[in-house]
Structure formats: C-alpha cells, structure tokens
Amino acid sequence: MMGVFTSESEHVSPVSAAKLFKAIVLDAANVFPKALPNFIKSAETIQGDGGPGTIKKLTLAQGKHQLIIRKN
C-alpha cells in the first residue's frame, strides 16, 4: 500500500538553510543511514546518477518497510 503524506514544522538551526536542504533532501540516502542507524537500515540507488529522475530506496531497520525517494 502506498500513500502520500505532508508535514510542516519550523525549527531554529545554527546550520544554514542551504546545508540543511542538501543534507535532508539531496543527500538523504547518504546521511540518514549514518545519522539514524537504528531507524534506516540501508540506502541504495535504484535508477539514475543522483540528478533529476534518480530513484533511491531507503530500507527501515525494523520490519520490511521501504521508502522510495525520487528526485524530480
């Protein structure tokens, strides 16, 4: 089963908005497994080279749930 969710929050950070965006959005497959090893088991590129149209799969550590991220 697939679904779409939207979340919005606001936080103050000593890190610039550009660095946060790069880490959270563009480098999520590299950052999340290192930052959240108990939550994200692995990350792999399914299609693409990191540019637009790239699809990456994040596998959660608990259970068999997967999160697919596609860059547009």
C-alpha positions in Angstrom: 0.0 0.0 0.0 1.3 3.4 -0.9 0.3 6.8 0.4 1.3 10.4 0.4 1.8 12.5 3.5 2.6 16.1 4.2 4.3 17.5 7.2 5.3 21.0 8.2 7.4 22.3 11.1 9.7 25.1 11.9 13.0 24.9 13.8 15.9 27.2 14.5 19.3 25.8 13.5 22.9 27.0 13.6 23.3 25.3 10.2 22.5 27.3 7.0 19.2 26.6 5.2 21.3 25.6 2.1 23.3 23.0 4.0 20.2 21.6 5.7 18.4 21.3 2.3 21.4 19.5 0.8 21.7 17.0 3.7 18.0 16.3 4.2 16.8 16.4 0.6 19.7 15.9 -1.8 21.9 13.6 0.3 19.2 11.8 2.3 20.2 8.4 1.2 23.8 9.0 2.4 23.1 11.0 5.6 20.1 9.1 7.1 21.7 5.7 7.5 24.7 7.3 9.3 22.6 9.7 11.3 19.8 7.3 12.2 21.4 3.8 12.2 18.6 2.4 14.4 15.9 3.7 12.0 17.4 3.4 8.5 19.0 0.0 7.7 20.3 0.8 4.2 20.0 3.0 1.2 20.6 2.2 -2.5 20.2 3.8 -5.8 17.6 2.0 -8.0 17.9 4.3 -11.0 19.9 7.3 -12.1 23.1 9.1 -11.1 21.9 11.5 -8.5 20.4 14.0 -10.8 16.8 14.6 -11.8 14.8 11.4 -12.2 17.0 9.4 -9.7 15.2 6.9 -7.6 16.7 5.8 -4.3 15.4 3.2 -1.8 15.7 3.5 1.9 15.0 0.4 4.0 13.9 0.9 7.5 15.7 -1.1 10.3 12.6 -2.5 11.8 10.4 -4.8 9.7 10.2 -4.8 5.9 9.1 -1.2 5.2 10.8 0.7 2.5 10.8 4.4 1.5 11.3 5.3 -2.2 12.7 8.7 -2.9 12.5 10.1 -6.5 14.2 13.3 -7.5 12.2 15.5 -9.9 
